[in-house]
Amino acid sequence: MSTVGRTSAGERRRLPLWLATLVNVVVAVAVVALVQMFLVKVYSVPSGSMETTLNVGDRILVNRLAYGAGAPPRGEIVVFGADAAWEQEFLATEQDAAEQVLRGFGDLTGIGPSNEKFLVKRVIGIPGDTVECCSPEGAVMVNGQALAEDYLHEDFDFVPGTLDCASTPVSFRCFGPVGVPEDKVLVLGDHRSTSSDSVATCRGRDRQAQVSCARFVSTADVVGKVVVKAWPPSDWRAF
């Protein structure tokens, strides 16, 4: 029997090159979007508050599955979505049509820039902790124990007996004690003297006036743990 003009059962019709390329691109974008939505997402460090651990513009990988519904442990670096308490950290800027499209694509897929407002800080206090500064030597204390913070870049001036928490004026390193509420965490920046963090408006104030000065991060707003600084390659490191 003649088979001219017929396609054999084992032979597949090939898609046109342009359509095959488009399908591959769509699948690749979908895979990347799903990975960033549920597993690991790439962020660009937005400010210098974590110097020199993280610098402005560094690309970081964030593990979205690190904590589940729980609170991150003390000492870990986290990315969190900024709620109304942190809105003043962002400058209002006008977006042209092209940028709006790019950010809309980023909101939808998790790829590239988006309208998401996020910050990067280090967890110092978890629910139930009491955080304050300073010890007689000028260290932050959690539940009465001084922290050894070898990651600090620049802190506020503190001179025991001259410029401390009992002097006039008070050192701007001083704050608290601050109790961390349930389902919240207290975060600070490694570049302490320039970090607008959980206790930025508590520093240097009379301790009796610090009842409501702190702002916390809801555990529900924590995107995940910073696990790798991937860019620049010369400064690659894992956390």
N, C-alpha and C positions, 0 to 999 in steps of 0.2 A: 504494500500500500504506500502510495506517495505521501511524504511528510512535508512537501514543499508548501510554504506559506503558513505552516503551523509552528507553535511553540511547544517544545517537548515538555513533559510533565515535570522534569527536574530543573528546568531552566526558569530563572526568575527574570522578570522584566526589570530593567535598570531605570532608576529615576534619572531625569535630566540632571546634569551636573549642578546647575544653579539651585535646584530644589533639594538635592542631596546635601549641598553645602548649608542651605538654610535650615534644614532639619537638624544637622549636626550642631549648628550654632545654638538653636533653640534648646536642644537637649543639654548642651554644655552649660548654658545660662541657667536652666532649670536646676541642674545638679548643684552648681555653685550656690544658687539662691537657697536651696534646701539645706545645704551644709551650713551656710551662714545663719540661716534662720533657727536651726535646731542644734547645731553641734559647735562649730568654731567660727567666730566672726573676726574680721580684720577691722581695726580702728586706727585712726591717726591721733596721736596725743595732742590735745587742743591747747594746752597751756604749759607754763614752766613750773607749775606747782610741785611736780615730782622730780625735778632736777636733783642730782644728775643721774638718778636711777633711770628716769625716762625724760627725754628732751622733746621740745616742741617739734612736731612733725614726724617723730618716730612712729613706725608701723608696728602695732602689737597684735598678737593673736589672743583671743579671749575664749576660754572654754565655757560655753553656756550651760554645760551639764554639771559643773563643779559642785554646786551646793544644793541642787534640788529646790525644795521649799524652805530649807534651813538657812541659818545665818552663817556667813563666812567666818573662818577662824581669825583671831587676832594676828596681825602682822602681814596678812596677804594683801596684794594690790588688786583692786577691783575696778571694773567699769560699772557705772550705774546711771540710770536714766534720771535726769534732773527734774524734780517736781517744782511746784510753785515756790517753795522755800529757797530754791537755787536759781530762780529765773534771772536775778540781777547779774548773774555771771555771764550772761549772753548779751551781746550787743545786737540791737535790731538793725538789720541791713536789708536793703532792697535787692530783689532778685530779678534779673532780666528773664525773658521767656525761655532762653536756652537753659539757664541754670534751674529754673522751675521744673523743666522737663527732666533734667538730669537728677534732681533731688526727688522728684516723683518716682522715677525709675529706681532710685536707691531705696526709697520707702517700700516699694513693692517687692524688690528682689534682694535687698541687703548688699547690693554691689555698688560701689562708688559712693559719692556724697548723698546725704539724705537730710531730711528735716528733723531727724532725731537729735535731741539735746542730751548730751552725756558728758560725764566728768570722770576723771581717773584719780583715785586717792588710795591711801593705805588704811586698812581697818585697824583701829587702835582699841576700841571698846565694843563689846558685844552685849546683848540684852542682859541686864542685871548688874553690869559692871559699874563701878564708880571711877571716873577718870579725872585727874587733876594735875596741875603743875604749880609748884614744883617741889621736888625733894630739896634738901639743903644744898645739894650740888647742882641743882637746876634741871633735873631729869623729870620727864613725864612719869606719873605714877598711875597704875591701874590696880584698884583694890588694895592700895597701900604699898604696893611693890614698885620700885623704880624700874623703868625700862632701860635696857641697853640698846640704843638706837644708832648702830654704826652706819646706817644708811643716810643719816642727816647730812644735808648740804650746807645750809646756812640757817642758823636759828637766831632768835632775838637775843640781844645782849642780856647777860645775867652775871652779876658779880656778887657772890655771897657777902652779906654784911654791908654792901654799898648800893647795889641795884638788884634787889631781889623781891620776894613777895611781901616783905614786911617794911620795905623802904618807902620813902616818899620822894619822887614818884615811884610807883610800882613798875617792875620790869614787865614789858609786854609779853614775855614768855609765860607769865602767870595767868592761870584761869582755874575755875572750878572751886570745889568739887562738882562734877556733873554726873548725874545718874543716867544711864542709858535705858530707855524704855523697852518694853517687850516689842518684839518684831522690828527693832531698829538697830542700827550700828552707828558708831561714832567714827568719823574718818578724818585723817590729817594728811597734809602733804609732806613729802620728804624735804622740799625746799621751804622749810617752815616759815621763814620770815616773809615770804611772798604768797603763801597759800591761803586762799579764801576758803576755809574748810569749816568743819563742824563748830569750832569754837572761835572763829575769827572775830566775832563781835563780843566775845566774853573776855578777851585778853586785856590785862591791865586794869580791869574794873574792880570796884569794891565787891567782895565776895557775897555780900548780902544782896547785891543787885543782879545776881546771875541766875535767878530762878528760871527764866525763860529765854535766855540769850542764845543757847545752843540750838543748832539745827542738825537733824539726824537724817540718815538714809534708811528708808523702809527696805526691809529684806526683799520685799516683792519687787522693788525697783533695781535690785542688783542684777545686772546682765550676766556677769560671770567673773571668773578669775583670769587675770593676765598671766599667761603661761610662757609666752615667748616674745622677746623683742626681735622682730624679724628684719627690720630696716632701720638704719643702714647696715649692710652686711658686715662692715668692719666692727660694729658694736653689737653683734648678735649675742643674745644670752637667753637662757631659760630661767624661769622663776619657780 
